[in-house]
Amino acid sequence: MPADTHQETGLGTGAEKVRVLAAPHAQDADRDRALRPEVVEAVREAGFARHFVASALGGAEGSFGELVEAVVSVAEECPATAWTASLAAHSARLAAHLPTEGQRTVWADGPDMLIAAGLIPSGRAVPAEGGWRVAGRWNYVSTVDSADWTLVCAAAPAPDGPPRLLFLALPRGSYRTLPTWDAIGMTATGSHTVVVEDVFVPEHLGFDRTELLTGRNTSSDADVHRVPFAAVAGLTFVAPAVGAALGALRAAGTVLTGDRRTPDREAVLTRAAARIDAARLLVQENARTLDTRDFTPATLARSERNAAAAAELAAEAVWTLIRTSGTGALSAGHPLQRFWRDVVTASSHKALQFETSAARSYAAAVLGPRDATN
């Protein structure tokens, strides 16, 4: 297994500034269903957007481990801000699969462009001279209202066989958004719907989804740009959930160890803390796997399993805390209920479900492929 040779980029220092700024606005952001513009700009200035951008374009080419710790730290104060920070970094990593000319176009004004991504292939791309004409509708595109660019996945007809799936980069202004995000948690992530109506996208602003899934990258030799998607997909969403669980633990501590402190309540707090620490260790293991490039079928399956398990542990821990804290913790102004809603919403993401890919991948790695007759 190769050693992790990444150098610290200073993202932790930037994250601390974001954390301090976001904390007093977290409750208002939850109520208003949007982050304050100054908080979004702080995420940009902290270095999240540039963390995985190529060094040749002014980016940091940072490590997954450093990013995870920064995201978890921010999420202890404001999970929605941490979600925004995590997506800013990971979506830029996706855009690093664009051809060289496309990367230069996206980051022409510097490496701190905020990029959103619609990962589900919900649109169509019709070949046109020099590129494609794109149309479609993509749901749950987090942070799109703040994005400078948005990546969307669309199906393009192939001469023989199934359609070719492409990621296409669209500049702000070439699409519109519908305010459809109405979930009870992570309310300020702005995970709205993107609508594209017959927009031309030049060839250099597109790449084949297969490269993303396999970890191949014909446009970059950087290690962080050559990662199988299964190893990193869950990490994007579970790190904010684990940080939110840590925030919930702190919020619950003032309730469970106050005037009504009892051995039973101390046990609840201790058990929840152990579950959250276990979740954090699983997330850290996934980051190490990425940074050391340990990409065997077994480790890839374990990474999917770890992400799902970490999300489940975080959700179980916070549910135990809120159930034991009483109705006071469910009041609109109490931070514990906000963290609870955020953890539940984050952990419901498809990338964090055992029943989707994690169980199938891990069982195949341990037991071999499933018998098609079963």
GIZI-V418325 format. One record per pair of residues at least 24 apart in sequence whose ideal C-beta (glycine too) atoms are under 7 Angstrom apart, sorted by the first residue. I is the first residue (numbers start at 0). GAP is how many residues later the second one is. Records with the same first field share a line. If there is no record, write none. Layout:
BEGIN
I: GAP, GAP
END
This chain:
BEGIN
0: 291, 293
1: 290, 291
2: 289
3: 59, 284, 287, 288
5: 56, 57, 285
7: 58
8: 38, 42, 51, 53, 57
9: 37
10: 35, 36, 40, 51, 55, 56, 59
11: 54, 57, 58
13: 31, 32, 33
14: 31, 55, 58, 59
15: 57
16: 25, 29
17: 24, 25, 28, 56, 63, 67
18: 54, 55, 58
21: 52, 55, 56, 59
22: 54, 55
25: 51, 52
26: 311
28: 49, 51, 159
29: 157, 158, 308
32: 154, 155
33: 154, 156
34: 45, 46, 49, 153
38: 42
39: 44, 106
42: 38, 41, 42, 45
43: 68, 70
47: 37, 40, 41
48: 39, 40, 43, 63, 64, 65
49: 61, 62
50: 38
51: 37, 40, 41, 44, 172
52: 39, 43, 54, 58
53: 42, 49, 166, 168
56: 46, 50, 54
57: 52, 53
58: 52
60: 161, 163
62: 228
63: 171, 223, 226, 227
64: 222, 223, 226
67: 167, 171, 215, 216, 219
70: 168, 169, 172
71: 167, 170, 171, 174, 208
72: 170
73: 169
74: 165, 168, 169, 172
75: 167, 170, 171
76: 170
78: 107, 161, 164, 165, 260, 263, 267
79: 106, 107, 108, 109
81: 158, 161
82: 59, 103, 106, 157
83: 59, 105
85: 150, 153, 154
86: 55, 56, 149
87: 26, 55
89: 146
90: 24, 25, 26, 60
92: 131, 132
93: 57, 73, 118
94: 56, 74
95: 124, 129
96: 110, 114, 115, 120, 122, 128
97: 71, 107, 109, 121
98: 105, 108, 120
99: 119
100: 103
101: 67, 102, 103
102: 116
104: 99, 100
105: 43, 63
112: 35, 36
113: 29, 32, 33, 34
114: 32, 33, 34, 36
115: 25, 26, 27, 28, 31, 34
116: 24, 33, 34
117: 32, 33, 34, 35, 76
118: 34
119: 33
120: 32, 33, 34, 44
122: 29, 31, 73
123: 30, 31
124: 29, 30, 31, 41, 43
126: 29
127: 72
129: 72, 73
130: 69, 70, 71, 72
131: 24, 36, 69, 74
132: 65, 67
133: 34, 62, 65, 67
134: 61, 62, 63
135: 60
136: 56, 58
137: 55, 56
138: 41, 54
139: 51
140: 50, 51, 52, 53
141: 47, 48, 49
142: 46, 47
143: 33, 46, 48, 50
144: 32, 45, 47
146: 25
147: 24
149: 25, 44
151: 42, 44
152: 56
163: 44
164: 44
165: 40, 41, 42, 43
166: 39, 40, 42, 45
167: 33, 37, 38
168: 36
169: 26, 29, 31
173: 25
174: 24
182: 162
183: 157, 161
184: 156, 157, 159, 160
185: 156, 159, 160
214: 80
222: 70
226: 63
227: 67, 72
229: 70, 73, 74, 131
230: 58, 59, 64, 69, 72
231: 58
232: 118
233: 70, 73, 74, 117, 118
234: 48, 51, 52, 72
236: 109, 112, 114, 115
237: 45, 69, 72, 73, 114
238: 44
239: 106
240: 70, 73, 102, 105, 106
241: 34, 37, 38, 41, 68, 72
243: 95, 98, 99, 102
244: 31, 34, 69, 72, 73, 98
245: 30
246: 92
247: 70, 73, 88, 91, 92, 95
248: 24, 27, 72
250: 84, 85, 88
251: 69, 73, 84
254: 70, 73, 74
255: 68, 69
264: 59
267: 52, 53, 56
270: 49
271: 45, 48, 49
274: 38, 41, 42
275: 38, 41
277: 35
278: 31, 34, 35
281: 24, 27, 28
282: 27
296: 68
297: 67
300: 60, 61, 63, 64
301: 60
303: 53, 54, 57, 58
304: 53, 57
306: 44, 45
307: 44, 45, 46, 50
310: 36, 41
311: 35
313: 29, 33
314: 28, 29, 32
317: 25
END
